[in-house]
């Protein structure tokens, strides 16, 4: 009798689980990628881990990771070349560090530092111009302590290095541009943009797995008195200091 296939450990479900070519009417077929195949891409290609480290994090052997990773890359190549849609779903996996599968936000089981763009108690809505972060020390899903730190005039990409030096593993913010996103990814900091409102409340929500955020939030900062318009696709509502689209 064959041994049951062991579930692979996955940190969280993908923020987006379906992708299309530029013209949806040109879709010829759909390619399906399992959640654990996606996880190998996240760990190896996105976070830069080697296959041995990926295997340890997912709780499987290196040969299993190699097979899943090879399959995931083939499916990604097919998606780019064949004009197909790509859906990430199914597989044999278990969610780690998250209260429920598909929940918005991650419940930290161990010690974690969470940074929030901060201004007068609120989530500041323009990452590149934030003057303060509030850094939270958390453990077992609870806030142990917090402090407000000054960025000392640093902005945009330099802030990623600043947060890394502070030991931050997660950033909760309002609007944020593409360059800063890339810098945070290179620093290994998980990003939760599009958050809005009281900073303490957003961290509490994150730890409970119920943070309301939008991974597609973009930030278009205007000068000449126009203010911050950091919203989802440019349409936002006023929230604290600036604009936060919901």
GIVENSUL-V237498 format. One line per field, one symbol per residue. phi: phi as a letter, one per 40 degrees, with the letter a starting at -180 (. if undefined). A space follows every 50 residues. Layout:
# GIVENSUL-V237498
phi=???
This chain:
# GIVENSUL-V237498
phi=.ccdcccccbcacccbbabbcdbcccccabbbbccccdcccccccccgcc ccccccccgbccccccccccccccccccdcccgccbbbaghbabcbfaca cgcchbcccbcabbbbcbafgbcccbdcbccabbbbcbafgbccaaacbc cfgcafdcccccccccgcbbbbaccaccccdccccccgbcbbcgcahccd cccdcdccgbccabccdbbbcbcfgcgcbbacfgbbbcagbhbbcb
